[in-house]
Amino acid sequence: MAKKKASTAAKKPAAKKAPAKKAAPKAAAPKKAAAKKSAPPKKAPKAAKASSGGSSVDGVIKKYEKERAAQESELMVLDLMLPDLPGEVVTSNLRAISDVPIIMLTAKAAEQDRIAGFRLGADDYLVKPFSPRELAVRVEAVLRRAGRSGPTAVESFGGGRLVIDEDTREVTVDGRKLTLTRSEFDLLSVLSRRPGRVWSRYELVTRIQGYEHEGCERAVDAHVKNLRRKLSDDSKAPQFVVSVTGVGYKLAVARDA
């Protein structure tokens, strides 16, 4: 009996097993993103071909004005059968901002077509086919009538009071040499091409800057103010650069013969 108790006492209680750690949940496998077919890039809308006006006209005119501001054109020979828009549209819109002489080239020989061309602002109208010699003679005649053949580099106005040298970009008024900025000289140069002609702010800014954007037209007023000050021109009663209300400016002194 004693032996049985001893064997019982010798037995040690079984150690409690530590609770098994729960296995961490397996991370869900990332779902495969559904492949989306990318939409083909949208094509830029084509400029509409104008038949009586449109945005493409503005681009043509502004491009022409920018080029003309860099190197003043003396004359334009315009074919009416242009690939993007009719030459009549170019002429009509161009006449709103420029007085450059235009010779129209066309196969339209009917009387009503020639009359329409002149009414749009053409200076001459040449029907195809024509000879290069005839075109050259007509160019000379148009430039002569426009007073643009063989322009002199130095011109005087108002009996010698105002003298402008285009080559050296020098200006003297009443014998006094002026120091002008590039924009001020270009402004005076444009006004002097047609003394007495009223130039709109849009015309002036496109010739001075070569482009036009919002607020730029009013910058012409600042240039005129500075130019008048340097010319000693009274803003209340100017003798050289005169304002035309609601339109723009003009050079009030005549070119000397």
Protein Blocks (a to p, Z undefined) as FASTA:
>chain_A
ZZmmmmmmmpccdddddddddddddddddddddddddddddddddddddfkbcjklmmmm
mmmmmmmmmmccfbdcddfbbfkbcfklmmmmmmmmpccdcddddfblbfklmmmmmmno
pabdcdddddfklmmmmmmmmmmmnopgopafbdceehhmaccdfklopaceehiacddd
fklmmmmmmmmmmghiacdfklmmmmmnopacehklmmmmmmmmmmmmmnopafklcfkl
ccdehilccdfbdcdZZ
